[in-house]
Structures are given as structure tokens and as C-alpha cells.
Amino acid sequence: MSDALDPEDAKIVTLARSTRARNGASEGAAVRDTDGRTYAASTVALPSLGLSALQVAVAMAVSSGAPGLEAAAVVTTTGEADANGVAAVRDLAPTAPILVADPTGAVVARA
């Protein structure tokens, strides 16, 4: 996809990308709430707990009192957002765009 991103959407893609790189995780994600706050997270892969980066970012927003989500982004090598992460976003925002980017930050899909 070669569509130019809104600066606020580009910001969450950048946050997701940098979080993934910093943690050496398989995925990075970021969400923007309806108050304009952002939350960035990476995949959690523990023996007792496994969450996609998008699930963690949504959980961070919810636990911080976010009233809803405007947009989400996930950076992954798979080319698609994890179904459980998409479901978590949809719980708060049924129509919010979910940008899926590759590790270079290029958006390859929208969910």
C-alpha cells in the first residue's frame, strides 16, 4: 500500500516499529486513544503468558482509563494482524483502522 499516512497514524507506526526493535520482539504495536494518548507494546512470550503486541497495547490503554481507540498499528513480518489483537481493538472501537506494517514501517495492509 502506498497511501500517504496521516501524521498521527505515522506516529503510531513509528512507535510500534521502535518498540519491536528495542525489545527484539516478533511484533510491535501501538494504539491511539480518543484523548490522543498513545500506548506502545511488544509481544509477550512467557511460559505462563502469551499475548500479541496489539493485545498488550489495548490492555495498556484500557488499564490507563482510555475511553476508546481512534487507531491502531502493528509491525510484523507476517503481513497481517493477530486475530486476537484485532478482536481486542474491535471491543473498544468497532471501526478504528488497524494499520499493518512491515519491519521497515511500510503499511502493507489495513484491518
N, C-alpha and C positions, 0 to 999 in steps of 0.2 A: 504494500500500500504506500503510495507516495503523497497522500494528502498532507498538507502542512498542518501541524498541530497548533492548537490554541496554546499560548504561553503557560497557562496554568496546567494544561494536560502534559505539556513537555516537561514541566517541573516534576510531576509525579512519575513520569517515565524515568527521568534522571535520578530521582530518589530511589526508585526500585532497582535501577541498574547499579547504583553505587552501593546500596545495601547488599545486593547479591555478591558483588565483587569483594567488598570488605569482609564479609563472613565466609567467602568461599562456598556459598550455598548453591544448590541446584536452581533455586528460584529466588527472586526478589520481588516485592510488591509494595505498592503504596496506594493509599486511598485519600481522597479529599472529602471532608465532611461539609455539611451545608453551612457551617460557620466559617469555612475557608481554612480550617486546620488540616494538616497533613499528618499521616501516620505511615511509617515505612517499616517493613519487616522482611525477614528471610524465612526460608523453610526451617521447620523444627523437625529433626530426625533423631529422636532419642529412643532407647529400647522401650520405654514406657509411654512415649507420647510422640505421635506423628501428625504434623499439621502442615498444610501448604502455606506458602508465604502469604497468599491472599486471605486465607482464614485467620492467620495471625494479625495481619493489618486490620481486618474488620474487627477482631476481638479487641485490639488496642483502642480502636475508635469507640466501640461500644463501652468499654470499661472506663473511658475518659468522658463519657456522657454525650457523645455525638448524637444529635437529633436525627441525622440521616446522612446519606452519602450523595455527593454530586458526581463523582467519577472514581474509577479505579484503574490501576495499571499493574501488569505483571510482566516480568522479564524472565524468559525461559528459553531453553533450546528446543523445546517440543513443538512450538508454534501454536499452542493452544493453552487456555487457562484450565486449571484443575476444576473438575465439575463441582466438588465440594466448596471450593473457593468462590466459584460463580454463584452457587446457591446461597452462600453467606452474604454476598453483596446484594443479591436479589431479596433477601429477607428484609433489608433496610431500604433498598432503592430498586424497585422492580424495573425501572427504565434507565438507570445510570449506565453510561458507557463503560465498558471494560476494555481497555487497550492491552493488546498482547504484543510485546516487543521481543526482538531477539537480543542477544547479549551486546550488540553494538548500539542498541537503543532504537533501531528501526522498527516501526509498528508494522506487524505482519498480519494482524487480524484484529477484529473488534467483536466482542461478545455482547 
